[in-house]
Amino acid sequence: MPVRNESWPAGAPCWVDCQVDDVQAARAFYAGLFGWDIRDAPPEAGGYLMATLGGQPVAGIGPKPQNLGPMPSVWTTYLATDDADATAGAVTEAGGSVMMPPFDVLDIGRMTVAADSGGAVFGLWQAKAHKGIGRVGEPGTLVWSELHTRDYWAARAFYAKVFGYTYEDLGDTDEFRYTQFKPAAGETAGGFHHDRSISEGAPNYWLAWFAVEDVDATAAQAQEQGAQVLFPPTDSPYGRMSIFAGAQGEVFAVIAPQMPDAGGAAG
């Protein structure tokens, strides 16, 4: 399966990690679910663990940041940037917010965490030694990144301004409004879903989709390990899929991908 050793293009989802209360419990959960090899971290990593597949990095697991106050367990999607400081400035100019000034992560990259104009949280990653996701297109790897938002049109304007996204609509009705996005210098990288099920006061959010071979077996195993199935295994034009809350409440999705015949989207 494809291995990637170069930086991702600006605006592309390039990394995912989860922040939890119990890092070792999450380590056991995801190693069992996806077959990840989750390595011990050096002391200077602050308890952050790197998950690998076939020797390549695929995701991270870390403790919740203490400087951001109380927060739920979450998966965070990181968007690539060539200049974290400049992109952080563009985020605020477009109506978003930056939760902390950009900072260096050892010698592996520069990052910050931000929110779009509708409050959906994402990370920014400027690659140095760590280029981001290093294995793609197989079970246990990220295959799709998806923004769920009540503020659909505002989100399109925000990400177009910050990252130069262009869009290809897959549905534009009140029943199903969904678009795929493409960074200025990359290929189609994910989607935006106008999610009317998000209640007022609940946050908009980015949803990480991981490939699996058998969605039903993965759902059963996840439940055995303490997860909750939020959306039961269901067939779609893009493959059988399901959405879970992990054992510590962090939401993510799985799919057994297949090429669609026509229309629709995962999620």
HELIX and SHEET records of a PDB file:
HELIX    1   1 VAL A   23  PHE A   34  1                                  12    
HELIX    2   2 PRO A   43  ALA A   45  5                                   3    
HELIX    3   3 GLN A   66  LEU A   68  5                                   3    
HELIX    4   4 ALA A   84  GLU A   93  1                                  10    
HELIX    5   5 TYR A  152  PHE A  163  1                                  12    
HELIX    6   6 VAL A  215  GLU A  224  1                                  10    
SHEET    1   A 8 ASP A  37  ARG A  39  0                                        
SHEET    2   A 8 LEU A  49  LEU A  53 -1                                        
SHEET    3   A 8 GLN A  56  PRO A  63 -1                                        
SHEET    4   A 8 PRO A  13  VAL A  20  1                                        
SHEET    5   A 8 VAL A  74  ALA A  80 -1                                        
SHEET    6   A 8 VAL A 121  ALA A 127  1                                        
SHEET    7   A 8 GLY A 109  ALA A 115 -1                                        
SHEET    8   A 8 SER A  97  VAL A  98 -1                                        
SHEET    1   B 8 ASP A  37  ARG A  39  0                                        
SHEET    2   B 8 LEU A  49  LEU A  53 -1                                        
SHEET    3   B 8 GLN A  56  PRO A  63 -1                                        
SHEET    4   B 8 PRO A  13  VAL A  20  1                                        
SHEET    5   B 8 VAL A  74  ALA A  80 -1                                        
SHEET    6   B 8 VAL A 121  ALA A 127  1                                        
SHEET    7   B 8 GLY A 109  ALA A 115 -1                                        
SHEET    8   B 8 PHE A 103  VAL A 105 -1                                        
SHEET    1   C 8 THR A 166  ASP A 172  0                                        
SHEET    2   C 8 ARG A 177  LYS A 182 -1                                        
SHEET    3   C 8 GLY A 190  HIS A 194 -1                                        
SHEET    4   C 8 LEU A 142  THR A 149  1                                        
SHEET    5   C 8 TYR A 205  ALA A 211 -1                                        
SHEET    6   C 8 VAL A 251  PRO A 257  1                                        
SHEET    7   C 8 GLY A 239  ALA A 245 -1                                        
SHEET    8   C 8 GLN A 228  THR A 234 -1                                        
END                                                                             
